[in-house]
Amino acid sequence: MAEVELRHLRTMAAIAEEGTFGRAAVRLGYTQSSVSQQIAALEKAVGGPVFDRPGGPRPVRTTPLGEVVLAHGRDLLTKSEALADAVDRFKAGNGRIDIGTFQGATKLILPAVVRRLLSEHPGCDIRLSEVGPEDPRIGDLDLLFHYDRIDGDVEHVELLDEQYLLVAGAGAFPDGPVPVKLLDDAPMVAWPPTVHQRWLERELAGAGARPRIVFRTAGHETVVSMVRVGLGSAVLPWLALQGSDVWSDDRLSVHRLRPSPVCTWYLYWPAGRTQSPLAARAIDIAVEAANELAGLM
């Protein structure tokens, strides 16, 4: 079989979708004679007709050979588009980077990444998306922040280990670190049973504590407000408490736990894919920002 050109396959796909050579020509911006010439070249390359042409206004139909060519041709066109997109992503400066993230990284690490990338590459195209915790996948993303290990053909760097702290009413526990076992059957305000909250409750149970959940509500500030009025204590990630008033509020006390639940933050990227300079720089900046945060803990 002679060599098949992508433009001929693209033209064939347009005809199959539009139904006539004329409409395909309008869609592609070709003359109808140019479309006919491209299909003739394709048929010569594959050794047979790819369309039945009934003539007149009736739509053309793909032949059995055409169905085979069209099926594989569409796969090649999809791969061609992926190649073009990968080349665009590789180009630094005015390149594009797609980053998946979660709330903590969005608040505490991504600002540094975005600010410095835009400063160093003013024309770059940065696209961010929130990735749900239930089944995170790298997909077409260049980078993915996540607080757990993920499946798939990926590489990663560990960014930081985040400890969880006990926030309680003032005087509810002795000063200093609190043994987790003291939380067994103690009233507690908690997040809804998300993937991460279920992980936390398993960690507490493994250390001998099954707190009595008296209220579940989303949002760290809302949880803290319920602790403040005396409904129960709460176990929250260290970084979620940064910048809040819990440290200075005389109605609250903050304690380290013994042993402390620890959540590791990761940054992932597709294994085997050549990184663009933009993605490589984003990784370096994220690691620097994470190290600065870890130094505060």
N, C-alpha and C positions, 0 to 999 in steps of 0.2 A: 504494500500500500504506500502511495506517495505521501509526502508530508502534508498534514492538515494544519491550516492556519486558524488561529483563534478568532480572527475577524470573520472568517467564513462560518464558524460555529455560532458566533454571536448573531450573525445574519439569519442563520437557520432557526435559531431559537426565537427570534423576533417574528419570523414568518409563521412558525407554529403557533405562537401566541396571538398574533393578529389575524391569521386566517388567509391573508392574501399578500402577494408580493408588493402591491401598491401601498397598503397600509403599513407594512414593515418598512418600506422605503421612506415614508413620511416620518415614522418614528425614529429611524436611524439617521435621517438627514441625507440619504442617498437618493440618486435617481433610480427609477425602477429598472433601467437597463443595467445599472451597476449591481443591483441586488441579483438580477438574473445571472450576470457574469460570475458573481461570487458563488452562487449555488452550482453553476456549471463547473466551476473549478473544484468545488467540494465533491461533487459527484464523480468527477474524473479521478480525484484522489482516493475515494473509497471504492471505486469500481462499480457504481450502479446508481440508479435514481433514488433520491431521498424523499421526493414528494411526488404524489399523483396530482396532475394538473388537469382538472375537469374543464377548464376554460370558462370564460364569461365571469359573472360575479360570484359564482359558487366558490366556497373556500377550498383551499388545497388541503390535502391530507398527507400525513407522513406514511411512507411505505414501511414494510417490516424492517428493511435495512435502515431506513431513516429513523425508526424508533430506537434502534441500537445506537446509531450515531448520536442522536439527540440526547439519550440518557447519559452516555459517557461524555458527550460534549458539554452538557450542563455541569458535570462534575469538574471538568477542566476549567470552565469559566469561573466557577466558584473558587477554585484554587488560584486561578490567575488574579482574581480580585483580592484574595487573601495575601498573595505575594505583593501586589501593589500597595496594600495597606501596611504590610510589614516594612516595606522600603520607606514609606512615608514616616512610620514610627521611628525608624532608625536615624533619620536625619535630625541632627541636633539643631539648636537655635529655633527655627520655626517648626520644629517637630511636634508631635502629639504624644501625650502620655495618659493612659487610662489607669486610674487608681481606685481600688475598692477599699472601703474603710468601715470602721465601727465608731460608735459615739466617742469613746475615750480617746482613740487616736485622732479623730476629727478635731477634738477640742485641744489636745495637748501636744501633738506631734506634727500633724498636717499643716498648721499655720506656718511653722518654720520651713517646711518643705516647699509649700506654695510660694511663700514670700521670697525665698532665696532662688528658686528656679526662675521666677518671673524677673528677678533682679539680674540674674546672670544670662537669661535667655528671654528678653522682653517679648519676643514674638511667639513663644511656645504656647501650645494648646493643651491646657491641663483639664482633664475631665474626671470628676469625682463621682462615685456612686456608693450609696450605703448597701452593704452586703449583709443579708440576714444571717443570723447565727445557726439556723436549723440545718442547713446543708450548703456551707460556703464552697464555692468552686472558683478556680482562677479564670476559666473560660478564656475570653479574649483580653482580659486585663493584663497590663504590664506588671503591676504590683498589687498585692493584696495584704492589708493589715488585718490580723485576726488574733484572738486571744486563746487559741487552741490549735492543736495539730489538725491539718486537713488532709484529705485523700487526694490522690492524683500525682501526676508527674511534675513535681515542683521542687524547687530549692528554697532555702530560707535562711534567715539570720534571726537569732533571738535578740529582741530589743531590750527587754527588762523584765524583772520579776517583781510583780506588784503584790505587796502584802495587804491583807484585810484587817481592819481595825474594828474594835468594839466601841460603839457610841451608846452611852447610857446616861441616865439621869444622874445629876451630881450626887455622890454619896452612895449610889446603888452598889458599887463594888469598891473594894479597897484600892488605894493608889497603886500604880505600877501594873505590870503585866497580869492578865487574868487567865487562869487555867480554863481551857475550853469546857471542861467538865462542869464548871459552875453554871454553864448556860443550859444544862439539861433541864427540861421542863420549865425553863424561865420564859416569861412572856416576851415575844419578839415581834417587831414590825419588819416586814420583808417585802422584797419585790414579788411580782407575780411569778408563777413557776416557769420562767423562761429556761432555756438550755443552761445558761450560766448560773441562774439561781438554784437550779436542781443540782448542778455541780457543787456549789457552795454548801448546800444542805447535806450532800453526801460527805463532803470533807468534814463538816462538823460532826456528823454521825460517826464517822470513822475515828474521831478523836474522843468519842464518848458523850456527845451532846445531841439531844433531839429537842430543840427549843419548841415551845408552844407558840405557834404562829397565831397572833391575835388579830393581825390586819395585814393585808397585802395591797401595795399601791406602787405605781410606777413613778420614778423620779426620785433621785437621792434627796433633794430638798424636801419633798413631801414626806419621805420616810423620817428625816430628821425632825420635821415639825411634829410628827406624832410621838417621837421619843421625847421631845422637849416638853410636851404636855403630860408625860408620865404614862403613856399607854404601854410602853415596853422598851427594850433596848433594840439595837440593830447592829448588824455586821456589814460594813461597807468597805469598798476598795479605797486604799490610801489616797490615790490620785483624785478620786471623786470628791474628797474633802478639801483638796487644795483650793485656796481662795475663798472658802466659806467661813462663816463666823463660828463654827463649832468649837474652834480652839480657844476663843475668847469668851464664849457664852458661859456664865457662871451657873446656868441651869443644867449644863451638860458636862460630861467627862469623857475623855477619849483614852482608850487603853490598847496596848498591844495584846494579842492573844498568844497563849502558849499551849500547844503549837499553833503557829499562825498559818491559816490558809494562804497559799501563794498562787497567783495566776501569772502565767508567762505570756507576754506579748510577742508575736512573731511578725515578720515581714516576709511574704512569699513572692516568688516570681516563677514563670514557667521554666522548667528544666529543658535544656537543649536549645532554647531560643537565644539567638545573639542579642544581647542587651544593647539598646541604643545608649549613646552617651547621656541622654536625658534621664533614662531609667537608672543607669549606674550612679549618676549624680544624686538622684532622689534617694537612693539607698544610703549613700554616704551621709547625706543631710539627716535622714531619719535616725541613723545610728547615733550621730552626734547629739541630736535633740533628746533621744532616749537616754543617753549617758548623762546628760544634764539633769533630767528628771530623776534618774536613779540616784544621783548624788544628793538629792533633796530628801530622800526617804531615810 
